[in-house]
Amino acid sequence: MSALRRLIFLTLFLLASRPVLGQSAATTSTTTASASHTVSIGIQAITVMAVSGDPLPLTAVRDTEGTVRVQDASSHYNLTTNVDDVRIEAALDFPMPEGFRLRMRAETGLGQSRGVVNLSDAGRSRTLIGSIGRGLENGRLLEYELLIDPQAEPVPMQERRVTLSIVNPRTGFRQEVTQVVSFSLEQAPGLDILTEPSN
């Protein structure tokens, strides 16, 4: 084979091989391509409170001298929260009559109870339970107490609305539920009440 023929053969061979090499390079580039995704997972804060029906009427009959006390422990609340340091507050919508004091106490297994709290002043929230931690409160007691001073005048049946609020001070979250408290005072015997001597 002459030198010219060998040169022509080599040139044709190289030209014929070029598409194959290009295809191989493209295939290699395709197989090395990859993609990535970032997934973020979060837990939503949950704080929910519910109460049972309204307390029974606080009906008092004055049959002796002294301060009259009437109590009701028929109300309960349920609470679910997955955050720490929430609290339960209570506020009255309208002031009590002169000589009448409405007080309230709430039981807890997750927080710190403030004991018996006076709600007689309207529009001011009072903390019933503070520092509530994560967990469940089921069927916890809400106790109402009506104190009537000796000089108080009889009143017919009246109503006051008590707003109970579950508050998360860190986020500003607030959920409110309402109970209606009915009360009266009569000057006649007939109802079993507790009394204490006047000072």
Order of alpha helices (4+ residues) and beta strands (2+ residues): alpha-beta-beta-beta-beta-beta-beta-beta-beta-beta-beta-beta-beta
